[in-house]
C-alpha cells in the first residue's frame, strides 16, 4: 500500500509539475481572494491583522476545492482510474497517494500565501512551531476529506456545485480550529498544548482512517 | 410493495402520533404553569428539544442503515432507501430545530440568531445532510448511489461528536442540558417534566410515521425506475433488426434487472 501511495503521489506531482495548474491558476486565485477580502472588510491595519488567520484559512479552503477536484479528475478523465484498477493498484494506496500529492501542493501554496498575508495584512507571528504544526495537520485534514468527497461526487455533471456543498461543511471544524490556533500563535498565548491543535490532529487522523477504509468501496461502486 | 400489516402499522402510528401531539399541545399550552424566570416562553421547551432529538435520531437511523448497506452480509437496497428516507425527515426536523430555536432566541436573548456553538453546528449539520441529499440526486446506478450515499452518510455522522466537543469548548449563550446534565439531576419537575417527556414521545411517533410514509414512497420510486428500465429494454429488443440480439442480450438484461431490484 505504501509503495502504491508513493507511486501515485509521485505520478500526480509529476503531472502537476508539468501542467502547473496549481502554480498558474490556483495560487493566483488564492491571492485574489486575499485582496478582495481587504475590499470587503476594512483596510485599516488593526482589522486586517485581527482577521488575518481566518482569511488565510478561508482562502486555503476555497483553493483546496480546486486541488482535490483536479486530483480526482486526473483519474476520471479518459477512465484512467480503470487502468489503475486493472493493474491492481491498492485502493488505500491510491487514496494516500492522492492525499499526499494534494497535501504537498496545498502546503506549498500556504507557504507562499503566508508571505502574502504577512505583506498585505501585516500580522506579527510569535509561535512558529504552533503555526507550522497547525498548518500541517489542517492541511492533512483538508486533503483527506477533500479527496474522499471529490471521489464521491465524481462522475456527476453537477460536480462543480456539489463538491463545495459537500466539502465546506465537513471541513469547517478545520477552518475553525486552524484559525483559532493561528490566532493563539499570532498572539503571545502560543503553546503546543493548544486544544485546537489537538482537534486538528484528531480530525486528520479520523479522515485518513475513513479514507483508507472506504476509498476502495467508492472506487468500486 | 405495501403489505397489509405495514399499512395498518403505519395508520396506527399515525393515529397515536396525532393523539400524542394533541395531548402535548393541551398540556404545553394550558395545563402546565408559566415558568418563574421565562414566563410563557418556557412552553417552547415542549417542542424545541424533542424536535432536536428527532433530528439526531433520524441521522442515527441513517448511519445504522448506511452501515448495514455497506456491510456485505446485510447488503440490501432496503437499507439504502431507509437511510435516504430518514435523512430527509432528519433535515426537516433540523430545520424545525433551527426555526423553533430562533423563535425562542428572539425574546430570550434579544436576537434571532447568535453565533453560539450549538446553533452554529446545528446549522452545519443541516447543510451537511442537505449535501447528502444532493449527492443522492446525482445520476448513477442504484448500487453506485447506495454505496456513495452510505459512505457520505457515515462521514456526516462523524461530525456529530465534533459538534458535541465544540459545544463543550466554546459554550457561550446556549443553556446547558436540562435533563442529561453531568450531575444527572434534572432541573425540571412535575407537570413540566412530564409534558417535556410527552413531547419527546409524541415527536418520536411523528418521526416514525413520516419515515414509514417516506420509505414507502422511496420504494415506489425505485419500482418506477425498474419498470421504466424494463420498458426501455423491451422496446429496444423489439426494434427492427434487434431480433438476433435477443439471445445474446438476455443475460445482461437479467443482470441489470437483478441489480436494481428493491
Boltz contact constraints between the chains, C-beta under 6 A:
constraints:
  - contact:
      token1: [A, 152]
      token2: [B, 148]
      max_distance: 6.0
  - contact:
      token1: [A, 152]
      token2: [B, 152]
      max_distance: 6.0
  - contact:
      token1: [A, 156]
      token2: [B, 138]
      max_distance: 6.0
  - contact:
      token1: [A, 162]
      token2: [B, 134]
      max_distance: 6.0
  - contact:
      token1: [A, 165]
      token2: [B, 131]
      max_distance: 6.0
  - contact:
      token1: [A, 165]
      token2: [B, 134]
      max_distance: 6.0
  - contact:
      token1: [A, 166]
      token2: [B, 131]
      max_distance: 6.0
  - contact:
      token1: [A, 169]
      token2: [B, 124]
      max_distance: 6.0
  - contact:
      token1: [A, 169]
      token2: [B, 127]
      max_distance: 6.0
  - contact:
      token1: [A, 169]
      token2: [B, 128]
      max_distance: 6.0
  - contact:
      token1: [A, 172]
      token2: [B, 124]
      max_distance: 6.0
  - contact:
      token1: [A, 173]
      token2: [B, 162]
      max_distance: 6.0
  - contact:
      token1: [A, 214]
      token2: [B, 151]
      max_distance: 6.0
  - contact:
      token1: [A, 217]
      token2: [B, 147]
      max_distance: 6.0
  - contact:
      token1: [A, 221]
      token2: [B, 144]
      max_distance: 6.0
  - contact:
      token1: [A, 221]
      token2: [B, 147]
      max_distance: 6.0
  - contact:
      token1: [A, 221]
      token2: [B, 148]
      max_distance: 6.0
